[in-house]
Amino acid sequence: MKSVPPPPSERLMSERISLPGGLMLAKAKPQTFFERHGGRAKAFIDDLGEISILAAQTFRVLFARPLELRQVVYQMEVIGVASVGIAGVTAVFIGMVMAIQFAFGLQKFGGLEYVGRVISLSFVGELAPTLTAVIVGSRVGSGMAAEVGAMNVTEQVDAIRALGADPVKKLVMPRVVASVLVMPILGFFALVLGFIGGMVITRVQFGMSMDFFFRSALESTNMKDLAAGMGKTPFFGFIIGIIGCHFGLKTRGGTEGGALDHSTVVAVSIAILVADFMLTKLFMAIIF
């Protein structure tokens, strides 16, 4: 004999918990996978679309009169000069650590003379441009988000619109252009300092001649390697500027502003690493 399902009222009562005094408490249903993660996926797609629109608007006003040269130079000073210290310290110690690691490893196989070549290729291709972009981008991106966000919360962005000006041209474009121009300089600066750090530590700890280290590094590195490595830095600068300004324009009052600063750091770091993979594949196919 077939079992007949209970009526809707009974099914509803079965999903409730009885409490003392005749009260009934509804039993919470477990969330599905799409209910748990659908909101995050939608927010990610929304952010991606908004960033794409902001990038298109930035390109549109790039050469529109009047040119914001004064603001671009000011942002280059804020972004570049303030980031020299952290980029330099990071590059020097990464170069020293890499030299020690490779020297100890290669020494076991009698290949100590190859340390200069390995350090040179590592820094030119990846460490100098990508690591500098991640470190500097986290600082600069969150700073842009906080600065533009503060202007948005205090209604300065609305005041710019009320005066008939374009906030993208006044706020976003100078920061993006400055980031694009500054990142190659910081990347090359990190390359030189990281190479010097590796050269000094191999001389002090392993007794390798600095002249031999320098010559072996130059023999294994050519202009194609330098172009492939440093050619990624302008794209990294664009990513830093556009993502930082996007989260700044999204900022609203309350505790959400601090959360967006953290989101900026995460988004910039992940976007740089993803772009690094794509650009490396592209440059390998074009240059080599």
N, C-alpha and C positions, 0 to 999 in steps of 0.2 A: 504493500500500500504506500502510495506516494506521501511524503511529508509535506504539509502545507506550510509555507512561510508565514510567520506571524504578521499581523497587520502593522501598518506604519507606526501606530501609537505604541505598540508593544516593543517594536524595534527601537524606537526612540528612548523608551524607558530602560531598555537593556543597555543603552549607551550612557546611562546616568548612574551615579553613586548615591546611595541612601545615606543621609546624615541623621543624627539624633534630632527629634522634634518633627520628623516627617519631611524635612527639607531634602531636596534633590539637587545634586551637583553634577553638571554636565561633564562628561569624561572627554578630555582633549584627544583629538585624533592625531596620530603621528603624521608629520609633514612628509610629503613626497620629495623626491630628488629635485624636481623642477620648482617646487615651492621653496625649497631651501636655497637653491642656487640661481633661480631664474632672475631674481632682483639684481644680483651682482652682474650676471651676463648682460642684462638690459642696461645697467649703468655703464658697463664697459663699452657697449656699442654706442650709447649716447655720447660718451666722452670722445670716442673715436670720431664720430661724425662732427661734433662741435670743434674738435681740434682741426679736422680737415677744412671746415668752413673758415675757421680763424686763419689758417695758413693761406687759403685762397684770398681772403681779404687783405692779408699782409702783403702778398705779392701784388695785389691790385693797387695799393697805395704806396708801393716802394719808391716810385719815381714821381709821385704826384707833388706838385708845388704847393707850399714851400717845402724845400728839403729840410728835414730835421737834423742837420749836421751837428749842431751844438749838442743836442740830446744824445746823438750817437757817440760823439767823443766823450761826453760825460759818462755814459753807460760803459764804454770801453775802459775808462779809468776805474769805475766801480767794480766791474766784473774782473778785469785783467789784473790790475795792480793789487787788489785785495786778495787775489787767488794765487799770486806768485809764491807766497810762503808755503801754503799747504801743498801746492804742486811740486815745489822744489824739495821739500822735506820727504814727501812720499816717494819721489823718483830716486833720490839718493839712497834711501834705506832699502827700497825694493831692489835697486841695482846691487847693493852690497849683499843682500840676502841671496839673490839669484847667483851672484858670483861664488859665494861660499857653497851653496847647494851643488852647483854644477862642478865646481872644482873638486869637492870631496868625492862626488860620483865618478867623474872622469879620471881622477887620480888612481882609482882602483884598477883601471884598465890601461894606464899609461897614456891617457889622452889629455893631460893637463893643458897642453898647448892649444887645445880647441876651445878653451873657455871664452876667449875674446870673441871668437866667431859666433858662439852660441848666444852670448850676451847681446852682441850687436844685432843679430837677426831677431832675437826676442823683443828687444826694445824698439827697433825700427818698425817691425810689423804689427805688434800688438800692445806691449806694455805701455809704451809712451803715449800713443794716441788714446787707447781705450781706457786704461786705468786712470789717466789724467782726466778724461771726460767724465768717468763715473764719480771720481772724488770731487772734482770741481763742480760738476753738474748737480750733485746733491746739495752742495752749499749754495750755488748760484740759483738753482731752480726754486728751492724753498725760499730764498731771499726775495726773488721776484714775486712768488705767490703771496708772500707776506706783505710786500710793499704795495703791489697792485690791489691786493685784497683789502688792505687798510683804506686805500683810496675809494674802493667800491663801497665799503661799509659806511664811510663818512660822506657818501654821496658826491664825492668829487668827480667820479666818472659820469654821473648824471648831470653835473654842472657843465662838464665838457660838451656833452650832447646838447644841453640847453643853449650853449653859446654858439651852436652851429658847427662845432669841430667834430672830428672823427676820433673816438678813443683808440681805435686800432692804430691810426697814424700817430697819435700823440704818445701813446703808452706802449703798445705792442711792438710796432715796427722798429723803433730805436733799440729796444732791448734784444730783439731777434738779430738785427744786423750787427750789433756790437758783439753778441755771442759768436756769430759766424766769423767775424774778423779776428776775435781774440783767441779762439780755441787753437788755430794752427800755431800761433806764437807760443802759447802755453805748452802745446804738445812738443814742439821742437826744443823748448827750454827744458822740459822734463827728459827728453831724449839725451841731451848733452849732460845734464846732471846725473842721470842714471848711469850713463856710460862712464863718467868720471868716478862715481862711487864704486862701480865694479872694478875699474882699473886700479884704484887705490887699494882696495881690500885684497886683491890678488897679489899686489906688490908687497904689502905689509905682512900678510899671513902666509903666502905661498912662495914669496921671493921671485915672482915672475916680473920680468922687465916691462916697464910701462911702454917702452918703445915697441917691443915685440907684441904686447897686447893690442896696441893701437894699430900696428901694421896688419896683424892677422884679422882684426875686425874690419878694416877697410878692404882687405882682399875678398872677404866673403859677402860684402854688402855693396850694392850698386844703386844707381839712381832709380831704377825700377822699384826696388824694395822701399826706398824712401818715399817715392811718389805714391805707392800703394798704401803705405802706413799713414803718412801725413795727409793724403787725399781724403781720408775719412773724417778728419777733424772738423771741417766746415759743416758737414752733415750732422755731426754730434752737437755742434754749437746751435744749429737750427732746432734740433730736437729739444735741447735744454731751454732755449728761449721761448719756443711756442708752447711747450707743456707748462712751464712756469707761469706764463701769462694767462694761459687758459684756466688754470686752477685759481689764479688770482681774481679773474673776472667772475668766477663761480662763487667766490667767498661771500657768505652772508653773516649777519651778526650772530653772536653766541659762541658756543664751544665748537661749532662746526668749522670755524676758521683754522683752529689748531689741527683738527683732523685732516683738513685739506693740505696743510703743510706736510704732514707725514705722507699723505697720498702722493704729493708731488715728488718727494724723494724716491719712493718706490717706483712710480711711473717713469721717472727720468732714468733710473738705473736699469730697469728692465728694457725700456725702449732703446737705450744705447747698446745693450748687449745683443738684442735682436737685430738692430741695424748693423752692428759690427759683423755679424755672421753674413748678412745679405751683401754688405759692401765688400767684404773680403772675397766672397764668391764672384761678385761682379768684377772687381779689379783683377783677380786672378785670370778671369776669362779675357779681359780686355788688354791688360798690360803684358802678361806673361805668355 
